[in-house]
Amino acid sequence: QVQLVESGGGLVQAGGSLRLACRASKNTFGVSGIGWYRQAPGKQREAVAISRKDGSMYTLDSVKGRITLSRDNGKNMVYLQMNNLKPASTAVYYCFLLDGRTTSWGPGTQVTVSS
């Protein structure tokens, strides 16, 4: 199992920006998938941005153009730059890693966007 720790969440006004970071306890190079999910109040958890082993990227349609996922495998880090944040972005954001058939989750970091 991989331990994941998120940071960078907080309270931001609509239109503002945040950069989330996730540090993994193991080498992130070559993992099946790594990225971010979120769960808004009263909603199901949904994938926001996932980097796949084959080099492809999944991005949630509602955040396309406003988020950028990046990786630094040398530091075992994955980042989520979020710009032009909207109140609908309010959620707990979870770092996600898939290594073969094993899924790992961070404890989550709260992002709150006020109008």
Secondary structure, DSSP 8 states (H G I E B T S, - for coil): ---EEEE--EEEETT--EEEEEEESS--TT-SEEEEEEE-TTS--EEEEEEETTS-EEE-GGGTTTEEEEEEGGGTEEEEEE-S--GGG-EEEEEEEEETTEEEE---EEEEEE-
